[in-house]
Amino acid sequence: MECLPYRVVGKEITPPFLFEPWEGEKIAIIYGRHIRQGKDLRLHLLNLSGNIIASSIQEKGKSDYLIFNENEFMIMVEGDNYFEGILLVSDYLNEPKTITLDIKRKDFGEGLRTVILNATSLRGKKLRFSLSSDRDVELRIYYFTLNSEKENFDPFSTNFKGVFKGRGKTITGDIGIRSYEDFIAIAIIGEGNVTINFEEMERVADVSKVTSKAYFILGTLVTLLLVVIYLEKKIG
């Protein structure tokens, strides 16, 4: 299991899901219908001996997640009675930076690498990205904060519901980060040696909005001045 969202069902707790050896920092997230209904699902990280080494602690009704560095691991999902959810385990970036990925074709067809970026430090700003690859690849970027947005995440869907999509050996662009953003999901589809640079950018205020605000302030000041002059004449 790797990079793709997997539907999981269970009663109280699932058996452990075994993952391929995987280097680097990773994130496991559980979301889906039962989260939408306000039910609580928890994640447990296990070593290959079956011992639980970490558990998620997010409040009930929220998408639970775990961030970890273990290279060999298993994941279990716990819930109340019968439950179902969607489990995604992917590479994790705590902040914007440059990463290099060697993406190979999988048995099921296209190669895929998914990265979840922590967007809390970018709230109200822009995320600029530039990708270079030795082969054509597709880059898809999704908002990944609300449960419904997580459910929309499907890298291979022809019905794209993300915020950016591009294809080629060189791809550049930027997206706005909302004031409540937690995560952004990035999917690279294809095969090749890929380098992506993520950079934080200050959001420039819209000129028309700034102009309108300036006119409003000026109009208010003129009105106050006229009121003062009128009152002075009336009193005098």
C-alpha positions, 0 to 999 in steps of 0.5 A, spaced: 500 500 500 502 506 498 500 513 496 493 511 494 487 512 498 484 506 500 477 504 503 477 501 510 472 497 513 472 494 520 468 493 527 471 496 533 478 495 530 481 493 523 487 488 522 494 491 521 495 494 514 502 492 512 506 497 508 512 497 503 519 499 506 518 507 506 524 512 507 522 519 510 517 523 514 510 520 512 503 522 514 497 517 515 490 520 515 483 517 516 477 521 513 470 519 509 463 518 511 463 516 518 468 522 519 462 526 516 457 523 521 461 526 527 464 519 529 470 518 532 476 514 528 483 513 531 489 511 527 495 506 531 502 506 528 505 499 529 512 496 528 513 490 525 512 486 531 505 488 532 507 493 538 503 500 538 508 505 538 503 511 536 496 513 536 492 519 533 489 524 538 485 529 534 478 530 537 471 526 535 469 528 528 475 530 525 480 527 520 485 523 525 492 523 522 499 521 525 506 524 522 512 519 523 518 517 520 518 509 521 521 506 515 517 499 516 511 500 519 503 497 520 497 501 521 490 499 524 484 503 524 479 503 531 472 506 531 465 504 535 462 498 532 461 498 525 465 503 521 468 505 514 473 510 512 478 512 507 486 511 509 491 515 506 499 514 507 503 519 503 510 523 504 509 529 508 512 536 508 512 540 514 514 547 510 515 549 503 522 547 500 525 543 494 524 536 494 526 530 489 522 524 487 524 518 483 517 516 481 517 509 477 511 505 474 507 501 478 504 494 477 497 497 476 499 502 471 501 509 472 507 511 477 504 516 482 507 520 488 503 523 493 505 529 498 501 532 503 504 539 505 502 542 512 499 549 510 498 552 517 504 557 516 502 559 509 495 561 511 493 568 507 499 567 503 500 564 496 504 557 495 508 558 488 511 551 485 515 549 480 516 542 477 522 540 473 522 532 470 526 528 465 520 526 462 513 528 462 509 528 468 502 530 470 501 535 477 495 535 480 494 540 487 488 539 491 485 543 497 486 538 503 483 541 509 475 539 509 473 532 510 469 533 503 475 536 500 479 529 502 474 525 499 474 529 492 482 527 492 483 522 487 489 522 483 487 518 477 480 521 476 478 524 470 473 528 474 478 533 477 476 537 483 482 540 485 485 547 484 491 546 479 492 541 474 498 541 469 502 536 465 509 537 462 517 536 463 516 543 466 510 546 470 509 552 474 504 556 478 501 558 484 495 557 489 492 562 494 492 559 501 485 560 505 485 563 512 483 556 515 488 551 511 491 545 514 493 541 508 495 541 501 495 535 497 500 534 491 500 528 486 505 527 481 503 522 476 507 519 471 515 516 471 521 520 471 526 524 476 522 530 478 524 536 482 519 540 485 520 547 489 515 550 493 515 557 495 511 561 500 509 568 497 506 574 500 499 575 497 498 582 494 492 586 495 487 587 489 488 594 486 481 595 485 479 593 492 485 598 495 482 603 490 475 602 493 477 602 500 481 609 499 475 612 496 471 610 501 476 613 507 476 619 503 469 620 502 468 619 509 473 624 511 470 629 506 463 628 510 466 629 517 469 635 514 462 638 512 459 636 518 464 640 522 463 646 518 456 646 518 456 645 526 461 651 526 457 655 522 450 654 526 454 655 533 457 661 531 
